[in-house]
Amino acid sequence: MKKVVLCILSLTLVLSPGIICAAEPVTSQPTPERFIYCTVCHGTAFQGNRSLDAPNLSILGTWYVKVQLMNYKKMIRGGAGAKNHVQEMQQMVTALDEDAIGEVSAFVGTMKSTPASSTIFGDSARGAKLYQSCGTCHGADGLGNETFGAPRLAGQHDWYLERELVSYRNGSRGAAEGDLYGAQMRASISMLEDEESIRDVLVYINTFNQTLNKN
């Protein structure tokens, strides 16, 4: 209920003329009306919103946004037992056909926002060692690799990455049939033995160049 209220309030701010939020990043172009509901949680520049569990989409490539929206559409993500914010995304994507998913993914790919701020503390030197195997797919500088289905990490909110890594480890993400890249992530996460290891690797990821140029 709290999230619903927050979303309604956010939508009111987005649609009300003359209301300006100084903290909001500037978008490169106006959001088409048919996609305005995406900005309710993800922000007008798709920069993310921690209070609504919404990640930064603006740093992700068009291809990755499309893959994940299709995963929601196919119930590979957002099925029974998923967390509330994941189920909410699945419900939102239900109304989109494949053409609309391609269109919104392409639009998100045009957006830019300010780099995410660090919120996690840990041992960056230890994190650098732990990240070596991560870099095989995500790149030494965390810019991602479409061939390996690996999204960009540089510039993403560390609180979101932490949540998703924990979800891979406990099986609430990546365990669904058909989620091949999710299964790979679940296998890879075994090297991060505990929450301290996760925080350390995320602190190292925060050191990457966070200029928001797309792959």
Rosetta constraint file for C-alpha pairs under 8 A:
AtomPair CA 1 CA 5 HARMONIC 6.31 0.50
AtomPair CA 2 CA 6 HARMONIC 6.21 0.50
AtomPair CA 3 CA 7 HARMONIC 6.01 0.50
AtomPair CA 3 CA 52 HARMONIC 6.48 0.50
AtomPair CA 4 CA 8 HARMONIC 6.21 0.50
AtomPair CA 5 CA 9 HARMONIC 6.18 0.50
AtomPair CA 6 CA 10 HARMONIC 6.01 0.50
AtomPair CA 6 CA 52 HARMONIC 7.76 0.50
AtomPair CA 7 CA 11 HARMONIC 6.04 0.50
AtomPair CA 7 CA 40 HARMONIC 5.82 0.50
AtomPair CA 7 CA 41 HARMONIC 6.40 0.50
AtomPair CA 8 CA 12 HARMONIC 6.18 0.50
AtomPair CA 8 CA 40 HARMONIC 7.85 0.50
AtomPair CA 9 CA 13 HARMONIC 6.41 0.50
AtomPair CA 10 CA 14 HARMONIC 6.23 0.50
AtomPair CA 10 CA 40 HARMONIC 5.46 0.50
AtomPair CA 10 CA 41 HARMONIC 7.44 0.50
AtomPair CA 11 CA 15 HARMONIC 6.09 0.50
AtomPair CA 11 CA 37 HARMONIC 7.42 0.50
AtomPair CA 11 CA 39 HARMONIC 7.96 0.50
AtomPair CA 11 CA 40 HARMONIC 5.23 0.50
AtomPair CA 12 CA 16 HARMONIC 5.77 0.50
AtomPair CA 13 CA 19 HARMONIC 6.51 0.50
AtomPair CA 14 CA 19 HARMONIC 7.92 0.50
AtomPair CA 14 CA 39 HARMONIC 7.90 0.50
AtomPair CA 14 CA 40 HARMONIC 7.29 0.50
AtomPair CA 14 CA 44 HARMONIC 7.68 0.50
AtomPair CA 24 CA 43 HARMONIC 7.82 0.50
AtomPair CA 24 CA 44 HARMONIC 7.39 0.50
AtomPair CA 24 CA 45 HARMONIC 7.77 0.50
AtomPair CA 25 CA 44 HARMONIC 7.65 0.50
AtomPair CA 25 CA 45 HARMONIC 6.21 0.50
AtomPair CA 25 CA 47 HARMONIC 7.68 0.50
AtomPair CA 25 CA 113 HARMONIC 5.62 0.50
AtomPair CA 25 CA 114 HARMONIC 6.35 0.50
AtomPair CA 26 CA 44 HARMONIC 7.89 0.50
AtomPair CA 26 CA 45 HARMONIC 6.58 0.50
AtomPair CA 26 CA 112 HARMONIC 7.97 0.50
AtomPair CA 26 CA 113 HARMONIC 7.07 0.50
AtomPair CA 27 CA 44 HARMONIC 6.67 0.50
AtomPair CA 27 CA 45 HARMONIC 4.94 0.50
AtomPair CA 27 CA 111 HARMONIC 6.31 0.50
AtomPair CA 27 CA 112 HARMONIC 6.44 0.50
AtomPair CA 27 CA 113 HARMONIC 7.18 0.50
AtomPair CA 28 CA 45 HARMONIC 7.94 0.50
AtomPair CA 28 CA 110 HARMONIC 7.40 0.50
AtomPair CA 28 CA 111 HARMONIC 5.95 0.50
AtomPair CA 28 CA 112 HARMONIC 6.67 0.50
AtomPair CA 29 CA 111 HARMONIC 7.75 0.50
AtomPair CA 31 CA 35 HARMONIC 6.58 0.50
AtomPair CA 31 CA 36 HARMONIC 6.18 0.50
AtomPair CA 31 CA 44 HARMONIC 7.49 0.50
AtomPair CA 32 CA 36 HARMONIC 6.41 0.50
AtomPair CA 35 CA 39 HARMONIC 7.46 0.50
AtomPair CA 35 CA 104 HARMONIC 6.95 0.50
AtomPair CA 36 CA 40 HARMONIC 7.00 0.50
AtomPair CA 37 CA 41 HARMONIC 7.78 0.50
AtomPair CA 38 CA 42 HARMONIC 6.15 0.50
AtomPair CA 38 CA 43 HARMONIC 7.64 0.50
AtomPair CA 38 CA 46 HARMONIC 7.96 0.50
AtomPair CA 39 CA 43 HARMONIC 4.40 0.50
AtomPair CA 39 CA 44 HARMONIC 4.96 0.50
AtomPair CA 39 CA 45 HARMONIC 7.45 0.50
AtomPair CA 39 CA 46 HARMONIC 6.32 0.50
AtomPair CA 40 CA 44 HARMONIC 7.62 0.50
AtomPair CA 41 CA 48 HARMONIC 7.09 0.50
AtomPair CA 41 CA 49 HARMONIC 6.41 0.50
AtomPair CA 41 CA 52 HARMONIC 6.05 0.50
AtomPair CA 41 CA 54 HARMONIC 6.02 0.50
AtomPair CA 42 CA 46 HARMONIC 4.75 0.50
AtomPair CA 42 CA 47 HARMONIC 6.10 0.50
AtomPair CA 42 CA 48 HARMONIC 4.36 0.50
AtomPair CA 42 CA 49 HARMONIC 5.82 0.50
AtomPair CA 42 CA 54 HARMONIC 5.41 0.50
AtomPair CA 42 CA 55 HARMONIC 6.74 0.50
AtomPair CA 42 CA 56 HARMONIC 6.87 0.50
AtomPair CA 42 CA 57 HARMONIC 7.45 0.50
AtomPair CA 43 CA 47 HARMONIC 5.69 0.50
AtomPair CA 43 CA 48 HARMONIC 5.71 0.50
AtomPair CA 43 CA 49 HARMONIC 6.73 0.50
AtomPair CA 45 CA 58 HARMONIC 6.92 0.50
AtomPair CA 45 CA 111 HARMONIC 6.08 0.50
AtomPair CA 45 CA 112 HARMONIC 6.33 0.50
AtomPair CA 45 CA 113 HARMONIC 5.79 0.50
AtomPair CA 46 CA 56 HARMONIC 5.84 0.50
AtomPair CA 46 CA 57 HARMONIC 5.34 0.50
AtomPair CA 46 CA 58 HARMONIC 5.36 0.50
AtomPair CA 46 CA 108 HARMONIC 7.23 0.50
AtomPair CA 46 CA 111 HARMONIC 7.17 0.50
AtomPair CA 46 CA 112 HARMONIC 7.88 0.50
AtomPair CA 46 CA 113 HARMONIC 7.32 0.50
AtomPair CA 47 CA 55 HARMONIC 7.14 0.50
AtomPair CA 47 CA 56 HARMONIC 4.35 0.50
AtomPair CA 47 CA 57 HARMONIC 6.23 0.50
AtomPair CA 47 CA 58 HARMONIC 5.95 0.50
AtomPair CA 47 CA 112 HARMONIC 7.88 0.50
AtomPair CA 47 CA 113 HARMONIC 5.64 0.50
AtomPair CA 47 CA 114 HARMONIC 7.39 0.50
AtomPair CA 48 CA 53 HARMONIC 7.93 0.50
AtomPair CA 48 CA 54 HARMONIC 4.99 0.50
AtomPair CA 48 CA 55 HARMONIC 4.49 0.50
AtomPair CA 48 CA 56 HARMONIC 4.12 0.50
AtomPair CA 48 CA 57 HARMONIC 6.85 0.50
AtomPair CA 49 CA 53 HARMONIC 6.21 0.50
AtomPair CA 49 CA 54 HARMONIC 5.00 0.50
AtomPair CA 49 CA 55 HARMONIC 6.53 0.50
AtomPair CA 49 CA 56 HARMONIC 7.64 0.50
AtomPair CA 50 CA 54 HARMONIC 5.97 0.50
AtomPair CA 50 CA 55 HARMONIC 7.37 0.50
AtomPair CA 50 CA 159 HARMONIC 7.91 0.50
AtomPair CA 50 CA 160 HARMONIC 8.00 0.50
AtomPair CA 52 CA 85 HARMONIC 7.78 0.50
AtomPair CA 53 CA 85 HARMONIC 6.57 0.50
AtomPair CA 53 CA 160 HARMONIC 7.54 0.50
AtomPair CA 54 CA 160 HARMONIC 7.94 0.50
AtomPair CA 55 CA 156 HARMONIC 7.34 0.50
AtomPair CA 55 CA 157 HARMONIC 6.71 0.50
AtomPair CA 55 CA 160 HARMONIC 6.12 0.50
AtomPair CA 56 CA 60 HARMONIC 7.80 0.50
AtomPair CA 56 CA 156 HARMONIC 5.94 0.50
AtomPair CA 56 CA 157 HARMONIC 6.71 0.50
AtomPair CA 57 CA 65 HARMONIC 7.45 0.50
AtomPair CA 57 CA 108 HARMONIC 6.93 0.50
AtomPair CA 58 CA 108 HARMONIC 6.15 0.50
AtomPair CA 58 CA 109 HARMONIC 6.49 0.50
AtomPair CA 58 CA 110 HARMONIC 7.74 0.50
AtomPair CA 58 CA 111 HARMONIC 5.39 0.50
AtomPair CA 58 CA 112 HARMONIC 5.49 0.50
AtomPair CA 58 CA 113 HARMONIC 6.39 0.50
AtomPair CA 58 CA 212 HARMONIC 7.80 0.50
AtomPair CA 59 CA 109 HARMONIC 7.98 0.50
AtomPair CA 59 CA 112 HARMONIC 7.18 0.50
AtomPair CA 59 CA 113 HARMONIC 7.83 0.50
AtomPair CA 59 CA 152 HARMONIC 7.01 0.50
AtomPair CA 59 CA 154 HARMONIC 7.93 0.50
AtomPair CA 59 CA 155 HARMONIC 6.57 0.50
AtomPair CA 59 CA 156 HARMONIC 6.94 0.50
AtomPair CA 59 CA 212 HARMONIC 5.78 0.50
AtomPair CA 59 CA 213 HARMONIC 7.36 0.50
AtomPair CA 59 CA 214 HARMONIC 6.42 0.50
AtomPair CA 60 CA 64 HARMONIC 6.50 0.50
AtomPair CA 60 CA 65 HARMONIC 6.74 0.50
AtomPair CA 60 CA 109 HARMONIC 7.15 0.50
AtomPair CA 60 CA 151 HARMONIC 6.55 0.50
AtomPair CA 60 CA 152 HARMONIC 5.84 0.50
AtomPair CA 60 CA 214 HARMONIC 6.95 0.50
AtomPair CA 61 CA 65 HARMONIC 6.57 0.50
AtomPair CA 61 CA 109 HARMONIC 5.94 0.50
AtomPair CA 61 CA 151 HARMONIC 7.43 0.50
AtomPair CA 61 CA 152 HARMONIC 7.51 0.50
AtomPair CA 61 CA 214 HARMONIC 6.04 0.50
AtomPair CA 61 CA 215 HARMONIC 6.21 0.50
AtomPair CA 62 CA 66 HARMONIC 6.22 0.50
AtomPair CA 62 CA 105 HARMONIC 5.23 0.50
AtomPair CA 62 CA 106 HARMONIC 5.46 0.50
AtomPair CA 62 CA 108 HARMONIC 6.85 0.50
AtomPair CA 62 CA 109 HARMONIC 4.90 0.50
AtomPair CA 63 CA 67 HARMONIC 6.23 0.50
AtomPair CA 63 CA 105 HARMONIC 7.42 0.50
AtomPair CA 63 CA 146 HARMONIC 7.38 0.50
AtomPair CA 64 CA 68 HARMONIC 6.21 0.50
AtomPair CA 64 CA 146 HARMONIC 7.58 0.50
AtomPair CA 64 CA 149 HARMONIC 7.47 0.50
AtomPair CA 64 CA 151 HARMONIC 6.34 0.50
AtomPair CA 65 CA 69 HARMONIC 6.16 0.50
AtomPair CA 65 CA 105 HARMONIC 5.61 0.50
AtomPair CA 65 CA 108 HARMONIC 7.97 0.50
AtomPair CA 66 CA 70 HARMONIC 6.11 0.50
AtomPair CA 66 CA 101 HARMONIC 6.36 0.50
AtomPair CA 66 CA 102 HARMONIC 6.22 0.50
AtomPair CA 66 CA 105 HARMONIC 5.38 0.50
AtomPair CA 67 CA 71 HARMONIC 6.18 0.50
AtomPair CA 68 CA 72 HARMONIC 6.33 0.50
AtomPair CA 68 CA 77 HARMONIC 7.97 0.50
AtomPair CA 69 CA 73 HARMONIC 6.19 0.50
AtomPair CA 69 CA 93 HARMONIC 6.71 0.50
AtomPair CA 69 CA 101 HARMONIC 6.74 0.50
AtomPair CA 70 CA 74 HARMONIC 6.07 0.50
AtomPair CA 70 CA 98 HARMONIC 7.67 0.50
AtomPair CA 70 CA 101 HARMONIC 7.45 0.50
AtomPair CA 71 CA 75 HARMONIC 6.03 0.50
AtomPair CA 71 CA 76 HARMONIC 4.89 0.50
AtomPair CA 71 CA 77 HARMONIC 5.54 0.50
AtomPair CA 71 CA 179 HARMONIC 7.94 0.50
AtomPair CA 72 CA 76 HARMONIC 5.90 0.50
AtomPair CA 72 CA 77 HARMONIC 4.77 0.50
AtomPair CA 72 CA 78 HARMONIC 5.93 0.50
AtomPair CA 72 CA 89 HARMONIC 7.21 0.50
AtomPair CA 72 CA 90 HARMONIC 4.93 0.50
AtomPair CA 72 CA 93 HARMONIC 6.56 0.50
AtomPair CA 72 CA 94 HARMONIC 7.86 0.50
AtomPair CA 73 CA 90 HARMONIC 6.53 0.50
AtomPair CA 73 CA 93 HARMONIC 5.93 0.50
AtomPair CA 73 CA 94 HARMONIC 5.82 0.50
AtomPair CA 75 CA 79 HARMONIC 5.41 0.50
AtomPair CA 75 CA 90 HARMONIC 7.22 0.50
AtomPair CA 76 CA 176 HARMONIC 5.64 0.50
AtomPair CA 76 CA 177 HARMONIC 6.91 0.50
AtomPair CA 76 CA 178 HARMONIC 6.71 0.50
AtomPair CA 76 CA 179 HARMONIC 6.29 0.50
AtomPair CA 77 CA 82 HARMONIC 7.81 0.50
AtomPair CA 77 CA 86 HARMONIC 7.22 0.50
AtomPair CA 77 CA 90 HARMONIC 7.14 0.50
AtomPair CA 77 CA 173 HARMONIC 7.32 0.50
AtomPair CA 77 CA 176 HARMONIC 7.41 0.50
AtomPair CA 78 CA 82 HARMONIC 5.49 0.50
AtomPair CA 78 CA 83 HARMONIC 7.72 0.50
AtomPair CA 78 CA 86 HARMONIC 5.05 0.50
AtomPair CA 78 CA 87 HARMONIC 4.58 0.50
AtomPair CA 78 CA 88 HARMONIC 7.76 0.50
AtomPair CA 78 CA 89 HARMONIC 7.13 0.50
AtomPair CA 78 CA 90 HARMONIC 5.18 0.50
AtomPair CA 79 CA 87 HARMONIC 6.79 0.50
AtomPair CA 79 CA 90 HARMONIC 7.83 0.50
AtomPair CA 81 CA 172 HARMONIC 7.84 0.50
AtomPair CA 82 CA 86 HARMONIC 6.11 0.50
AtomPair CA 82 CA 87 HARMONIC 6.14 0.50
AtomPair CA 82 CA 172 HARMONIC 6.54 0.50
AtomPair CA 83 CA 87 HARMONIC 6.30 0.50
AtomPair CA 84 CA 88 HARMONIC 6.11 0.50
AtomPair CA 85 CA 89 HARMONIC 6.39 0.50
AtomPair CA 86 CA 90 HARMONIC 6.35 0.50
AtomPair CA 87 CA 91 HARMONIC 6.23 0.50
AtomPair CA 88 CA 92 HARMONIC 6.29 0.50
AtomPair CA 89 CA 93 HARMONIC 6.22 0.50
AtomPair CA 90 CA 94 HARMONIC 6.26 0.50
AtomPair CA 91 CA 95 HARMONIC 7.57 0.50
AtomPair CA 92 CA 96 HARMONIC 7.83 0.50
AtomPair CA 96 CA 100 HARMONIC 5.59 0.50
AtomPair CA 96 CA 101 HARMONIC 6.13 0.50
AtomPair CA 97 CA 101 HARMONIC 6.26 0.50
AtomPair CA 98 CA 102 HARMONIC 6.25 0.50
AtomPair CA 99 CA 103 HARMONIC 6.23 0.50
AtomPair CA 100 CA 104 HARMONIC 6.09 0.50
AtomPair CA 101 CA 105 HARMONIC 5.99 0.50
AtomPair CA 102 CA 106 HARMONIC 6.17 0.50
AtomPair CA 103 CA 107 HARMONIC 6.27 0.50
AtomPair CA 104 CA 108 HARMONIC 6.16 0.50
AtomPair CA 105 CA 109 HARMONIC 6.29 0.50
AtomPair CA 106 CA 110 HARMONIC 6.86 0.50
AtomPair CA 107 CA 111 HARMONIC 7.14 0.50
AtomPair CA 109 CA 214 HARMONIC 7.54 0.50
AtomPair CA 112 CA 212 HARMONIC 6.44 0.50
AtomPair CA 112 CA 213 HARMONIC 7.94 0.50
AtomPair CA 113 CA 212 HARMONIC 7.07 0.50
AtomPair CA 114 CA 212 HARMONIC 7.49 0.50
AtomPair CA 115 CA 155 HARMONIC 5.22 0.50
AtomPair CA 115 CA 156 HARMONIC 7.53 0.50
AtomPair CA 115 CA 210 HARMONIC 5.77 0.50
AtomPair CA 115 CA 211 HARMONIC 6.92 0.50
AtomPair CA 115 CA 212 HARMONIC 7.03 0.50
AtomPair CA 116 CA 155 HARMONIC 5.51 0.50
AtomPair CA 116 CA 156 HARMONIC 5.95 0.50
AtomPair CA 116 CA 157 HARMONIC 5.27 0.50
AtomPair CA 116 CA 158 HARMONIC 7.88 0.50
AtomPair CA 117 CA 157 HARMONIC 6.96 0.50
AtomPair CA 118 CA 157 HARMONIC 7.39 0.50
AtomPair CA 118 CA 158 HARMONIC 6.52 0.50
AtomPair CA 118 CA 203 HARMONIC 7.86 0.50
AtomPair CA 118 CA 206 HARMONIC 6.62 0.50
AtomPair CA 119 CA 158 HARMONIC 6.67 0.50
AtomPair CA 119 CA 159 HARMONIC 6.91 0.50
AtomPair CA 120 CA 158 HARMONIC 6.76 0.50
AtomPair CA 120 CA 159 HARMONIC 7.31 0.50
AtomPair CA 120 CA 199 HARMONIC 6.56 0.50
AtomPair CA 120 CA 202 HARMONIC 7.47 0.50
AtomPair CA 120 CA 203 HARMONIC 6.44 0.50
AtomPair CA 121 CA 199 HARMONIC 6.76 0.50
AtomPair CA 121 CA 200 HARMONIC 7.37 0.50
AtomPair CA 121 CA 203 HARMONIC 6.20 0.50
AtomPair CA 122 CA 196 HARMONIC 7.43 0.50
AtomPair CA 122 CA 199 HARMONIC 5.78 0.50
AtomPair CA 122 CA 200 HARMONIC 4.73 0.50
AtomPair CA 122 CA 203 HARMONIC 5.96 0.50
AtomPair CA 123 CA 127 HARMONIC 6.11 0.50
AtomPair CA 123 CA 199 HARMONIC 7.95 0.50
AtomPair CA 123 CA 200 HARMONIC 4.94 0.50
AtomPair CA 123 CA 201 HARMONIC 7.94 0.50
AtomPair CA 123 CA 203 HARMONIC 6.95 0.50
AtomPair CA 123 CA 204 HARMONIC 7.82 0.50
AtomPair CA 124 CA 128 HARMONIC 6.09 0.50
AtomPair CA 124 CA 200 HARMONIC 5.67 0.50
AtomPair CA 124 CA 201 HARMONIC 6.84 0.50
AtomPair CA 124 CA 203 HARMONIC 5.42 0.50
AtomPair CA 124 CA 204 HARMONIC 4.68 0.50
AtomPair CA 125 CA 129 HARMONIC 6.80 0.50
AtomPair CA 125 CA 204 HARMONIC 7.29 0.50
AtomPair CA 126 CA 130 HARMONIC 6.40 0.50
AtomPair CA 126 CA 200 HARMONIC 6.36 0.50
AtomPair CA 126 CA 201 HARMONIC 7.33 0.50
AtomPair CA 127 CA 131 HARMONIC 5.96 0.50
AtomPair CA 127 CA 197 HARMONIC 7.19 0.50
AtomPair CA 127 CA 199 HARMONIC 7.90 0.50
AtomPair CA 127 CA 200 HARMONIC 4.42 0.50
AtomPair CA 127 CA 201 HARMONIC 3.78 0.50
AtomPair CA 127 CA 202 HARMONIC 7.04 0.50
AtomPair CA 127 CA 203 HARMONIC 6.78 0.50
AtomPair CA 127 CA 204 HARMONIC 5.26 0.50
AtomPair CA 128 CA 132 HARMONIC 6.63 0.50
AtomPair CA 128 CA 201 HARMONIC 6.48 0.50
AtomPair CA 128 CA 204 HARMONIC 5.71 0.50
AtomPair CA 130 CA 134 HARMONIC 7.61 0.50
AtomPair CA 130 CA 191 HARMONIC 7.67 0.50
AtomPair CA 130 CA 192 HARMONIC 7.57 0.50
AtomPair CA 130 CA 197 HARMONIC 7.79 0.50
AtomPair CA 130 CA 201 HARMONIC 6.16 0.50
AtomPair CA 131 CA 135 HARMONIC 6.09 0.50
AtomPair CA 131 CA 201 HARMONIC 5.95 0.50
AtomPair CA 131 CA 204 HARMONIC 7.78 0.50
AtomPair CA 132 CA 136 HARMONIC 7.03 0.50
AtomPair CA 132 CA 140 HARMONIC 7.49 0.50
AtomPair CA 133 CA 137 HARMONIC 7.94 0.50
AtomPair CA 134 CA 138 HARMONIC 6.03 0.50
AtomPair CA 134 CA 139 HARMONIC 7.51 0.50
AtomPair CA 134 CA 188 HARMONIC 7.84 0.50
AtomPair CA 135 CA 139 HARMONIC 4.29 0.50
AtomPair CA 135 CA 140 HARMONIC 4.65 0.50
AtomPair CA 135 CA 141 HARMONIC 7.45 0.50
AtomPair CA 135 CA 142 HARMONIC 6.79 0.50
AtomPair CA 136 CA 140 HARMONIC 7.26 0.50
AtomPair CA 137 CA 144 HARMONIC 6.86 0.50
AtomPair CA 137 CA 145 HARMONIC 6.30 0.50
AtomPair CA 137 CA 148 HARMONIC 5.93 0.50
AtomPair CA 137 CA 149 HARMONIC 7.97 0.50
AtomPair CA 137 CA 150 HARMONIC 5.86 0.50
AtomPair CA 138 CA 142 HARMONIC 5.23 0.50
AtomPair CA 138 CA 143 HARMONIC 6.27 0.50
AtomPair CA 138 CA 144 HARMONIC 4.14 0.50
AtomPair CA 138 CA 145 HARMONIC 5.81 0.50
AtomPair CA 138 CA 150 HARMONIC 5.31 0.50
AtomPair CA 138 CA 151 HARMONIC 6.58 0.50
AtomPair CA 138 CA 152 HARMONIC 6.62 0.50
AtomPair CA 138 CA 153 HARMONIC 7.31 0.50
AtomPair CA 139 CA 143 HARMONIC 5.81 0.50
AtomPair CA 139 CA 144 HARMONIC 5.55 0.50
AtomPair CA 139 CA 145 HARMONIC 6.86 0.50
AtomPair CA 141 CA 154 HARMONIC 7.27 0.50
AtomPair CA 141 CA 208 HARMONIC 6.00 0.50
AtomPair CA 141 CA 209 HARMONIC 7.47 0.50
AtomPair CA 142 CA 152 HARMONIC 5.75 0.50
AtomPair CA 142 CA 153 HARMONIC 5.06 0.50
AtomPair CA 142 CA 154 HARMONIC 5.13 0.50
AtomPair CA 142 CA 205 HARMONIC 7.08 0.50
AtomPair CA 142 CA 208 HARMONIC 7.00 0.50
AtomPair CA 143 CA 151 HARMONIC 7.33 0.50
AtomPair CA 143 CA 152 HARMONIC 4.47 0.50
AtomPair CA 143 CA 153 HARMONIC 6.22 0.50
AtomPair CA 143 CA 154 HARMONIC 6.06 0.50
AtomPair CA 143 CA 215 HARMONIC 6.80 0.50
AtomPair CA 144 CA 150 HARMONIC 5.15 0.50
AtomPair CA 144 CA 151 HARMONIC 4.63 0.50
AtomPair CA 144 CA 152 HARMONIC 4.04 0.50
AtomPair CA 144 CA 153 HARMONIC 6.75 0.50
AtomPair CA 144 CA 215 HARMONIC 7.57 0.50
AtomPair CA 145 CA 149 HARMONIC 6.21 0.50
AtomPair CA 145 CA 150 HARMONIC 5.05 0.50
AtomPair CA 145 CA 151 HARMONIC 6.44 0.50
AtomPair CA 145 CA 152 HARMONIC 7.44 0.50
AtomPair CA 146 CA 150 HARMONIC 5.92 0.50
AtomPair CA 146 CA 151 HARMONIC 7.14 0.50
AtomPair CA 149 CA 181 HARMONIC 6.47 0.50
AtomPair CA 152 CA 156 HARMONIC 7.78 0.50
AtomPair CA 153 CA 205 HARMONIC 7.18 0.50
AtomPair CA 154 CA 205 HARMONIC 6.42 0.50
AtomPair CA 154 CA 206 HARMONIC 6.87 0.50
AtomPair CA 154 CA 208 HARMONIC 5.78 0.50
AtomPair CA 154 CA 209 HARMONIC 6.74 0.50
AtomPair CA 154 CA 210 HARMONIC 5.56 0.50
AtomPair CA 155 CA 206 HARMONIC 7.32 0.50
AtomPair CA 155 CA 208 HARMONIC 7.77 0.50
AtomPair CA 155 CA 209 HARMONIC 7.71 0.50
AtomPair CA 155 CA 210 HARMONIC 4.72 0.50
AtomPair CA 155 CA 211 HARMONIC 7.34 0.50
AtomPair CA 155 CA 212 HARMONIC 7.01 0.50
AtomPair CA 156 CA 160 HARMONIC 7.53 0.50
AtomPair CA 156 CA 161 HARMONIC 7.31 0.50
AtomPair CA 157 CA 161 HARMONIC 6.49 0.50
AtomPair CA 158 CA 162 HARMONIC 5.99 0.50
AtomPair CA 158 CA 202 HARMONIC 6.27 0.50
AtomPair CA 158 CA 203 HARMONIC 7.95 0.50
AtomPair CA 158 CA 206 HARMONIC 7.43 0.50
AtomPair CA 159 CA 163 HARMONIC 6.24 0.50
AtomPair CA 160 CA 164 HARMONIC 6.25 0.50
AtomPair CA 161 CA 165 HARMONIC 6.08 0.50
AtomPair CA 161 CA 202 HARMONIC 7.54 0.50
AtomPair CA 162 CA 166 HARMONIC 6.22 0.50
AtomPair CA 162 CA 198 HARMONIC 6.73 0.50
AtomPair CA 162 CA 199 HARMONIC 7.13 0.50
AtomPair CA 162 CA 202 HARMONIC 7.34 0.50
AtomPair CA 163 CA 167 HARMONIC 6.18 0.50
AtomPair CA 164 CA 168 HARMONIC 6.18 0.50
AtomPair CA 164 CA 173 HARMONIC 7.54 0.50
AtomPair CA 165 CA 169 HARMONIC 6.23 0.50
AtomPair CA 165 CA 189 HARMONIC 7.17 0.50
AtomPair CA 165 CA 198 HARMONIC 7.40 0.50
AtomPair CA 166 CA 170 HARMONIC 6.19 0.50
AtomPair CA 166 CA 195 HARMONIC 7.89 0.50
AtomPair CA 167 CA 171 HARMONIC 5.93 0.50
AtomPair CA 167 CA 172 HARMONIC 5.03 0.50
AtomPair CA 167 CA 173 HARMONIC 5.27 0.50
AtomPair CA 168 CA 172 HARMONIC 6.25 0.50
AtomPair CA 168 CA 173 HARMONIC 4.91 0.50
AtomPair CA 168 CA 174 HARMONIC 5.88 0.50
AtomPair CA 168 CA 175 HARMONIC 7.96 0.50
AtomPair CA 168 CA 182 HARMONIC 7.59 0.50
AtomPair CA 168 CA 185 HARMONIC 6.82 0.50
AtomPair CA 168 CA 186 HARMONIC 5.22 0.50
AtomPair CA 168 CA 189 HARMONIC 7.07 0.50
AtomPair CA 169 CA 186 HARMONIC 6.05 0.50
AtomPair CA 169 CA 189 HARMONIC 6.15 0.50
AtomPair CA 169 CA 190 HARMONIC 7.27 0.50
AtomPair CA 171 CA 175 HARMONIC 5.67 0.50
AtomPair CA 171 CA 186 HARMONIC 7.51 0.50
AtomPair CA 173 CA 182 HARMONIC 6.95 0.50
AtomPair CA 174 CA 179 HARMONIC 5.97 0.50
AtomPair CA 174 CA 180 HARMONIC 7.81 0.50
AtomPair CA 174 CA 181 HARMONIC 7.48 0.50
AtomPair CA 174 CA 182 HARMONIC 3.81 0.50
AtomPair CA 174 CA 183 HARMONIC 5.15 0.50
AtomPair CA 174 CA 185 HARMONIC 7.14 0.50
AtomPair CA 174 CA 186 HARMONIC 6.32 0.50
AtomPair CA 175 CA 179 HARMONIC 7.02 0.50
AtomPair CA 175 CA 182 HARMONIC 6.88 0.50
AtomPair CA 175 CA 183 HARMONIC 6.25 0.50
AtomPair CA 175 CA 186 HARMONIC 7.83 0.50
AtomPair CA 179 CA 183 HARMONIC 6.20 0.50
AtomPair CA 180 CA 184 HARMONIC 6.45 0.50
AtomPair CA 181 CA 185 HARMONIC 6.28 0.50
AtomPair CA 182 CA 186 HARMONIC 6.21 0.50
AtomPair CA 183 CA 187 HARMONIC 6.35 0.50
AtomPair CA 184 CA 188 HARMONIC 6.19 0.50
AtomPair CA 185 CA 189 HARMONIC 5.99 0.50
AtomPair CA 186 CA 190 HARMONIC 7.07 0.50
AtomPair CA 189 CA 193 HARMONIC 7.99 0.50
AtomPair CA 192 CA 197 HARMONIC 5.29 0.50
AtomPair CA 192 CA 198 HARMONIC 5.99 0.50
AtomPair CA 193 CA 197 HARMONIC 6.29 0.50
AtomPair CA 193 CA 198 HARMONIC 7.99 0.50
AtomPair CA 194 CA 198 HARMONIC 6.60 0.50
AtomPair CA 195 CA 199 HARMONIC 6.20 0.50
AtomPair CA 196 CA 200 HARMONIC 6.15 0.50
AtomPair CA 197 CA 201 HARMONIC 6.30 0.50
AtomPair CA 198 CA 202 HARMONIC 6.24 0.50
AtomPair CA 199 CA 203 HARMONIC 6.13 0.50
AtomPair CA 200 CA 204 HARMONIC 6.48 0.50
AtomPair CA 201 CA 205 HARMONIC 6.28 0.50
AtomPair CA 202 CA 206 HARMONIC 6.22 0.50
AtomPair CA 203 CA 207 HARMONIC 6.96 0.50
AtomPair CA 204 CA 208 HARMONIC 7.48 0.50
